[in-house]
Amino acid sequence: MSNKTTVIGVLGGMGTYATINLFKEYAKVFPAVREWERPRIIIDNRCTMPSRVMAYLYNENVDKLVNEMTESLENLSRAGANRIILACMTSHLFLPKIYQKKPELKDKIVNLIENCASVINKDNIKNVYLLGSEATINSKIFQDELSKYNINCNVPEDEYKIIRECIEAVKQDNYENDIRDKFLNLINRADYVILGCTELPILYEKYRDGIMCKKAYDPLRLALEAIKKEEKND
């Protein structure tokens, strides 16, 4: 039976289909014969927040974004959430600012980037390929964390437009015929790939029959698995 003290909070809406997929993964990671065997989950699908990518790349609406993220995280905490997931990789770039405002949130947030890097290290993988938004890749948030474990991280070069097209296809739930080819061309370049944008796991499942890489790391799924592992160790 699930540990009743575990309450998962999710700051979602960045975008909505990725949050829906996270909820599906939650049901898989925490299988149950009876619903009460799962931990409680609270989702704030705050799709009205400013763009995380635009905030990082062009310093656009940064204060507004940080304030709204902080407000949602506080609301989740007040509602009882003690393990909180940000359902967006780029949003993690603003955690330092959030922690400056509300340092008590740090112990509750499951950092997707830190947890993913730790899992890759435990798998003894020394070379990975990162797919993600322009902000996630350019910020080197994954690369810096992986370097702590001496893991080499390669990224696509001058292909942000193609990656954005793949991400937007999921956000709009509108898949053109060439999205499959574009995504498979990106992911099949390496044996070990990080799905460094929360929309990409949806494409991974959609086009799974064409995937040739040995393993793809989904940081959202790994975060849920980390929470489940914490429950078992309690």
PABA-276083 format. One record per residue (C-alpha): residue in one letter; x, y, z. Coordinates in steps of 0.2 Angstrom, whole numbers, plus 5000, padded with zeros to 4 digits. Example, Ala and Ser with C-alpha at 12.3 -4.5 7.8 and 13.67 -1.06 7.14 Angstrom:
! PABA-276083
A506249785039 S506849955036 
This chain:
! PABA-276083
M500050005000 S500650184996 N501450285010 K499950405015 T501250535019 T501850555001 V500850684992 I501550724974 G501350904968 V501450944949 L501751114942 G501151084924 G500351174909 M502051194901 G501251114890 T499651034894 Y499950874884 A501550844893 T500650864909 I499350734904 N500750614899 L501550634916 F499850594924 K499750434914 E501550394919 Y501050414937 A499750284935 K500950164928 V502350194940 F501150174955 P500050024949 A498549984960 V497149864962 R496249994973 E496450184970 W496950224988 E498550114985 R499250264975 P499950424983 R498950574982 I499350694967 I498950874965 I499150954948 D499151144945 N499051154926 R499551334925 C499651354906 T499451544908 M501251574914 P502451664902 S503651564891 R505051494900 V506151484884 M505751674880 A506151714898 Y507851634897 L508351684879 Y507751864879 N507451904898 E505651924894 N504351924909 V505651844920 D504951924936 K503151884931 L503651704928 V504651674944 N503251754954 E501951644946 M502951484948 T503351524966 E501551554969 S501051394962 L502351294971 E501851374987 N500051334984 L500451154980 S501451144996 R500051225007 A498851094999 G499950955006 A501250914992 N502950865000 R503750804983 I503450924969 I503850904951 L504051044938 A503450974922 C504651074911 M506551054910 T506751244905 S505851294921 H507251224931 L508351374926 F507351484937 L507451374953 P508851474960 K507751634959 I506351544967 Y507451474981 Q508051644985 K506251694988 K505651534996 P507151435002 E505951315011 L505351244994 K507051164990 D506851015000 K505150974992 I505650994974 V506250834964 N507550914952 L507250824935 I509050864929 E509950814945 N508950654947 C509150604928 A511050634929 S511150524944 V510250384936 I511350394920 N512850384932 K512250234941 D511950154924 N513850184921 I513450274904 K514850394899 N514150474883 V512350534881 Y511450634868 L510350774874 L508750834865 G507850984871 S507351164869 E508551294864 A508551364881 T508851194889 I510351154878 N511151334877 S510951354896 K512051194898 I510951144913 F511050964909 Q512850964903 D513451054919 E512550924930 L513250774919 S514950844920 K514950814939 Y514950634935 N516250644920 I514850604908 N515050674890 C513450754883 N513250794865 V511950904858 P511150934840 E512051084831 D511051214822 E509451114823 Y508451204835 K507051244822 I506851054819 I506751014838 R505551154840 E504451084826 C504450924835 I504051004852 E502651114845 A501850964836 V501550884853 K500951054861 Q499751074847 D499250894846 N499550914827 Y500750794819 E501250824801 N501850684790 D503750734792 I503750744811 R504050564813 D505550574801 K506250724809 F506150654827 L506850484822 N508250564813 L508750654829 I508450514842 N509350384832 R510950464832 A511550394848 D511450244859 Y510950344874 V509750494873 I509050614886 L507250664881 G507650844888 C505950914885 T504350854892 E503550844875 L504850724868 P504250564878 I502650574869 L503450574852 Y504550424859 E503050324862 K502150374846 Y503550324835 R504250184846 D504250064831 G505650164823 I506750194838 M508450124836 C509350194851 K509750074866 K508950184879 A508050344881 Y508050434898 D506350524902 P506750634917 L504950654921 R504650464922 L506350444932 A505650574945 L504150474948 E505150324950 A506350414962 I504750454973 K504250284973 K505950224978 E505850344993 E504150274998 K504950094999 N506350155009 D505250245022 
